[in-house]
Amino acid sequence: MKAKDFDKKFDDGQSIIDDLDLSKARRPKHEQRRVNVDFPVWMIHSLDKEAQRLGVPRQSIIKLWIAEKLEKTSR
């Protein structure tokens, strides 16, 4: 598909999602990198309890709380 046809389709409000190859799409500054952190057992139990209460994985709680703290400190 030519760029002008793609632009027209988008401008006309038609869906272009099927015309995109999202297999290699990346969000700048949102790439992931694995890190290992050791937590005391009591902290893991507390994280698991909160994660279970919210119905999300432990990792989600950790990411959310760290993101909230970083957001507060960057203001």
GULUM-801506 format. One line per field, with one value per residue: residue number from 1; residue in one letter; y, z, x of N, C-alpha, C in turn. Coordinates in Angstrom, 1 decimal, always signed. Each point is the difference from the previous one (the first is absolute). Layout:
% residues N
n = (NUM / ...)
res = (A / ...)
n_c2 = (Y / ...)
n_c3 = (Z / ...)
n_c1 = (X / ...)
ca_c2 = (Y / ...)
ca_c3 = (Z / ...)
ca_c1 = (X / ...)
c_c2 = (Y / ...)
c_c3 = (Z / ...)
c_c1 = (X / ...)
***
This chain:
% residues 75
n = (1 / 2 / 3 / 4 / 5 / 6 / 7 / 8 / 9 / 10 / 11 / 12 / 13 / 14 / 15 / 16 / 17 / 18 / 19 / 20 / 21 / 22 / 23 / 24 / 25 / 26 / 27 / 28 / 29 / 30 / 31 / 32 / 33 / 34 / 35 / 36 / 37 / 38 / 39 / 40 / 41 / 42 / 43 / 44 / 45 / 46 / 47 / 48 / 49 / 50 / 51 / 52 / 53 / 54 / 55 / 56 / 57 / 58 / 59 / 60 / 61 / 62 / 63 / 64 / 65 / 66 / 67 / 68 / 69 / 70 / 71 / 72 / 73 / 74 / 75)
res = (M / K / A / K / D / F / D / K / K / F / D / D / G / Q / S / I / I / D / D / L / D / L / S / K / A / R / R / P / K / H / E / Q / R / R / V / N / V / D / F / P / V / W / M / I / H / S / L / D / K / E / A / Q / R / L / G / V / P / R / Q / S / I / I / K / L / W / I / A / E / K / L / E / K / T / S / R)
n_c2 = (-1.2 / +1.0 / +0.9 / +0.5 / -1.3 / -0.3 / +1.1 / -0.3 / -1.3 / +0.4 / +1.0 / -1.0 / -0.3 / -0.6 / -1.3 / +0.3 / -0.6 / -0.4 / +1.3 / -0.2 / -0.1 / -0.5 / -1.0 / +1.1 / +0.3 / +1.1 / +0.2 / +1.1 / -0.3 / -1.0 / -0.1 / -1.3 / +0.0 / -1.2 / +0.2 / -0.3 / -0.2 / +0.0 / -0.5 / +0.6 / -1.2 / +0.8 / +0.6 / -1.2 / -0.4 / +1.2 / -0.1 / -1.3 / +0.4 / +1.0 / -0.7 / -0.9 / +1.0 / +0.5 / -1.3 / +0.4 / -0.3 / -0.6 / -0.3 / -0.1 / -0.5 / -0.8 / -0.3 / -0.2 / -0.7 / -0.6 / -0.2 / -0.3 / -0.7 / -0.6 / -0.1 / -0.3 / -0.8 / -0.2 / +0.3)
n_c3 = (+0.0 / -0.8 / +0.4 / -1.2 / -0.4 / +0.6 / -0.3 / -1.2 / +0.1 / +0.6 / -0.9 / -0.7 / +1.0 / -1.1 / +0.4 / +0.6 / +1.0 / -0.9 / -0.3 / +1.3 / +0.0 / +1.0 / -0.7 / -0.5 / +0.3 / +0.3 / +1.3 / -0.6 / +0.6 / -0.7 / -0.5 / +0.0 / +1.2 / +0.1 / +1.3 / +0.8 / +0.9 / +1.1 / +0.4 / +1.2 / +0.6 / +1.1 / -0.7 / -0.4 / +1.2 / +0.4 / -0.9 / +0.4 / +1.2 / -0.3 / -0.6 / +0.9 / +0.9 / -0.8 / +0.2 / +0.4 / -0.9 / +0.7 / -1.2 / -0.3 / +1.2 / -0.1 / -1.2 / +0.4 / +1.1 / -0.7 / -0.9 / +1.0 / +0.6 / -1.2 / -0.3 / +1.2 / -0.2 / -1.2 / +0.9)
n_c1 = (+0.8 / -0.4 / +0.9 / -0.2 / +0.0 / +1.1 / +0.6 / -0.5 / +0.4 / +1.2 / +0.2 / -0.4 / +0.8 / +0.6 / -0.2 / +1.2 / -0.6 / -0.9 / +0.2 / +0.1 / +1.3 / -0.8 / +0.4 / +0.5 / -1.2 / +0.5 / -0.1 / +0.4 / +1.1 / -0.7 / +1.2 / -0.1 / +0.5 / +0.5 / -0.6 / +1.0 / -1.0 / +0.8 / -1.1 / -0.1 / +0.0 / +0.1 / +0.9 / +0.5 / -0.2 / +0.5 / +1.0 / +0.2 / -0.1 / +0.8 / +0.9 / -0.2 / +0.0 / +1.0 / +0.4 / +1.2 / +1.0 / +0.8 / +0.4 / -1.3 / -0.1 / +1.0 / -0.4 / -1.3 / +0.4 / +0.9 / -0.9 / -0.9 / +0.9 / +0.3 / -1.3 / -0.1 / +1.1 / -0.6 / -0.9)
ca_c2 = (+1.2 / +1.2 / +0.8 / +0.9 / -0.8 / -0.3 / +1.3 / +0.3 / -0.9 / +0.5 / +1.2 / -0.3 / -0.7 / -1.4 / -0.7 / -0.3 / -0.9 / -1.2 / +0.4 / +0.2 / -1.1 / +0.3 / -1.1 / +0.6 / +1.4 / +0.3 / +1.3 / +0.6 / +0.2 / -1.0 / -1.3 / -0.7 / -0.7 / -0.8 / +0.2 / -0.9 / +0.7 / -0.9 / +0.5 / -0.8 / -0.8 / +0.7 / +0.9 / -0.8 / -0.4 / +1.2 / +0.2 / -1.0 / +0.2 / +1.2 / -0.4 / -0.9 / +0.9 / +0.7 / -0.9 / +0.2 / -0.6 / +0.7 / +0.9 / +1.2 / +0.9 / +0.6 / +1.0 / +1.1 / +0.8 / +0.7 / +1.1 / +1.1 / +0.6 / +0.8 / +1.1 / +1.0 / +0.6 / +0.8 / +1.3)
ca_c3 = (+0.0 / -0.1 / +1.1 / -0.1 / +0.2 / +1.5 / +0.6 / -0.3 / +0.8 / +1.4 / +0.1 / -0.2 / +1.2 / -0.1 / +0.8 / -0.7 / +0.8 / -0.8 / -0.9 / +0.7 / +0.5 / +1.4 / +0.6 / +0.5 / +0.5 / +1.3 / +0.6 / +0.5 / +1.5 / +0.7 / -0.2 / +1.3 / +0.4 / +1.2 / +1.1 / +1.2 / +1.3 / +1.1 / +1.0 / +1.2 / -0.1 / +0.5 / -1.1 / -1.0 / +0.5 / -0.1 / -1.4 / -0.5 / +0.6 / -0.7 / -1.4 / +0.0 / +0.3 / -1.3 / -1.2 / -1.0 / +0.4 / +0.9 / -0.8 / -0.3 / +1.2 / +0.1 / -1.1 / +0.3 / +1.2 / -0.4 / -1.0 / +0.7 / +0.8 / -0.9 / -0.5 / +1.1 / +0.2 / -1.2 / -0.1)
ca_c1 = (-0.8 / +0.8 / -0.1 / -1.2 / -1.2 / +0.0 / -0.4 / -1.4 / -0.8 / +0.0 / -0.8 / -1.4 / -0.4 / +0.0 / +1.0 / +1.2 / +0.8 / +0.4 / +1.1 / +1.2 / +0.7 / +0.3 / +0.9 / +1.2 / -0.3 / +0.6 / -0.3 / +1.3 / +0.2 / -0.8 / +0.5 / +0.1 / +1.2 / -0.2 / +0.9 / -0.3 / +0.0 / -0.3 / -0.9 / -0.2 / -1.2 / -1.2 / -0.4 / -0.6 / -1.3 / -0.9 / -0.3 / -0.9 / -1.4 / -0.6 / -0.3 / -1.2 / -1.1 / -0.3 / -0.2 / +1.1 / +1.2 / +1.0 / +0.9 / -0.7 / +0.0 / +1.4 / +0.2 / -0.9 / +0.4 / +1.3 / -0.4 / -0.6 / +1.1 / +0.9 / -0.8 / +0.0 / +1.3 / +0.4 / -0.7)
c_c2 = (+1.2 / +0.9 / +0.9 / -0.7 / -0.3 / +1.3 / +0.3 / -0.9 / +0.4 / +1.3 / -0.2 / -0.7 / -1.5 / -0.6 / -0.3 / -1.1 / -1.3 / +0.3 / +0.2 / -1.3 / +0.4 / -0.9 / +0.6 / +1.4 / +0.1 / +1.3 / +0.6 / +0.2 / -1.0 / -1.4 / -0.6 / -0.6 / -0.7 / +0.4 / -1.0 / +0.8 / -1.0 / +0.7 / -0.9 / -0.8 / +0.7 / +1.0 / -0.7 / -0.4 / +1.2 / +0.3 / -0.9 / +0.2 / +1.2 / -0.4 / -0.9 / +0.8 / +0.7 / -0.9 / +0.2 / -0.7 / +0.9 / +1.0 / +1.3 / +0.9 / +0.7 / +1.1 / +1.3 / +0.9 / +0.7 / +1.1 / +1.2 / +0.8 / +0.9 / +1.2 / +1.1 / +0.7 / +0.8 / +1.3 / +1.1)
c_c3 = (+0.0 / +1.2 / -0.1 / +0.2 / +1.5 / +0.7 / -0.2 / +0.8 / +1.4 / +0.1 / -0.2 / +1.2 / -0.1 / +0.8 / -0.9 / +0.7 / -0.8 / -1.0 / +0.7 / +0.4 / +1.4 / +0.7 / +0.5 / +0.6 / +1.4 / +0.5 / +0.6 / +1.5 / +0.8 / -0.2 / +1.4 / +0.2 / +1.3 / +1.0 / +1.1 / +1.2 / +1.0 / +1.1 / +1.2 / -0.1 / +0.4 / -1.1 / -1.1 / +0.4 / -0.1 / -1.4 / -0.6 / +0.5 / -0.7 / -1.5 / +0.0 / +0.2 / -1.2 / -1.2 / -1.1 / +0.5 / +0.9 / -0.7 / -0.3 / +1.2 / +0.1 / -1.1 / +0.3 / +1.1 / -0.3 / -1.0 / +0.8 / +0.8 / -0.9 / -0.5 / +1.1 / +0.2 / -1.1 / -0.2 / +0.5)
c_c1 = (+0.9 / -0.3 / -1.3 / -1.3 / -0.2 / -0.5 / -1.5 / -0.9 / -0.1 / -0.8 / -1.5 / -0.6 / -0.2 / +1.1 / +1.2 / +0.8 / +0.4 / +1.1 / +1.3 / +0.7 / +0.5 / +1.0 / +1.3 / -0.2 / +0.6 / -0.4 / +1.3 / -0.1 / -0.8 / +0.6 / +0.2 / +1.4 / -0.2 / +1.1 / -0.4 / +0.1 / -0.3 / -0.8 / +0.0 / -1.4 / -1.3 / -0.5 / -0.7 / -1.4 / -1.0 / -0.3 / -1.0 / -1.4 / -0.7 / -0.3 / -1.2 / -1.2 / -0.5 / -0.2 / +1.0 / +1.2 / +0.9 / +0.8 / -0.8 / -0.1 / +1.4 / +0.2 / -0.8 / +0.6 / +1.3 / -0.3 / -0.6 / +1.1 / +0.9 / -0.7 / -0.1 / +1.3 / +0.5 / -0.7 / +0.8)
***
